[in-house]
Amino acid sequence: MPTTLAQIDPAVNLFYDGVLLHRATPYLVHALFGQRRPIDQRNGNTAKFRRYLSLAKSTAPLLEGTTPTALTVSKTDITAQLNQYGAYVEYTDRVVFENQDPILTEFAELLGEHAGLSLDTVYRDIINAGLSVFRGGAVALRSSIATKATQAEFRKIKRTLRKALARYYTNNMKAGPGVGSSPIRASFYVIVHPDVVHDLEALGAGVWIPTHQYPDGGASAHENEVGSMDAFRFIESTEAKVFADSGATVGALGCASTSGVLCDVYSCLILAPDAYGIVDLKGKALENIVKPLGSGDDPLNQRGTTGWKAMTTAVILNDLWMMRYEVLATA
């Protein structure tokens, strides 16, 4: 029978799990704002989210002595089914015996990075598949996009989200005594690529507020937060969705392009609270599995493995409370 993680000394397990999670966490940007819904083990693999629809207004006066008609409550159920992801590396006994590096620690750090990037991509692709989209220049097709991000279009998106009753994240900040500090209002969060951040920063003072000009000097900002504009706070990630060669012809647009022929289109993923959910299997959301030399079919103790495994998924809960703003970026 193969040796499992539970059969290795617990202190070793705890150490390597900690290394793996520490390395993975900074890369899970697309999990930051999802509603978490863990599933207990031995309780199936499907989570159900339920949303009750708002009741219709009652504006007619009551008739004397007459009981009004009862309101009807409606609900929407959304389900999400867990999927399993994982990967491992295999090493030989000579790598352990002859290498001066702490191999298992190095492998755990590499696998943690790999797990973070892999799961972040899984979440990203699920929540970027929503139907709410605003394309730069208000064009109908992605292939027609020929403009970069603008403050005016972000404000249009804000209006659309607010009309859909999307709420702000409310950790707003008043202007402080520091030189050049600016107030940060309750906002939506935006996951955005560094190429787009470059264009947003070019909008200049009075429009773009970098984190170091926050009232608290950026102390309360998310690890990857780079600035704010109007009712939006921006989280930078190199893993933000990019639709390569999907926009207008490069021509004189000066846009970033993978092929040099068509412009790349960037997703600015705008999120309100409860727009999407992250579902994990409790206790198995992400684990590091180490099998020492001699595990399995290895009679001469020549091979060992270390890997990661996760049971997780993401699901869109309310398409009206998120928006994919598709734009170009400067080359």
C-alpha positions, 0 to 999 in steps of 0.5 A: 500500500502506498505511503500517504501524507497521514503516515509521515510525521505530523510535524513534517506535514505541518511544516510542508503544508505551511510552506506550500500555502505561504507560497500559493496565497499571493497568487490567488488574486481571483479568490480574494472577493468571492463568497466562501462556501466550504463543504464538509467532508462526506457531504457530497460535492455540490454546494447550493447558494440561494438568493431570495428576490426582492419583494414588489413594492406595496404602494396601494392604500389598504382597504378598511377591514380587508386583508390584502393579498399575501406577497409571493416570495421567489428564490433562485438556487445556484449550484457549484460542483467541486472539481479536483486539481493537482500536480506533483514532481518526482525526485531520485535518491541521488538528488537527495543524497548529493544535493546541498539544497533542502530539496523538499522545502524548495519543491514545496515552495515551487509547488505552492507557486504552481498551485496558486497560479493554477487555481487562480487561473481556474477561478479567473476563467470561470468568473470571466465567463459572465454575460455582463460585459462593457466593451471599450468604445461601447462597441458590440464585438470584441474584434471592434475594440480600439480604445483604452480604459477611460474614466468616463466608461468606468463611471458608466459601468458604476451607474449600471452596477448601482442601478442593478443594486450592487453594493460597494465594499465599504472600507472607505477612508477620509483624507488624512493629515499627510501631504497629498493624501486623498479620500478613498470612497466606498468602492468596487474592486477591479482585477486588472493587468499591469499593462492597463494599470500603466494607462490608468496611471497616465490619467494623472493626478486628480483622476488616479490615486496611487496607494501611497496617497491613501490617507493611511499611506496604503497600510490598509490596501490589499497586497496587490492593490495599486490605486483607486479612481472614482468608485473603484479600487484596483488590484493588479495581477499579471494573471488578469484575463487577456484575450490575445489578438482579439481586438481591432487591427493594430494599425496606428493604435499603438496597442499591445499585441501578441502577434503584432497584427491584432490588438490584445484585449484586456479584461478589467474584472469589476466586482461587487460583494456577493458577485461570485463564490468560491467553494472548497472541500473543508480540510482538503482545499489545498494540501501538500502530499509528500511520499518519501523514497521507497513509496509504492513500486520502489523496492530499492528506495530510488524515488520519492514524490511531492505534490499538491491537490485541491478540491475547489471551484468558483461560481458566478452568483449574480451576473448583474453585480460584476462587469467585464470591461474589455479594453486595449492597452498601450504597447 
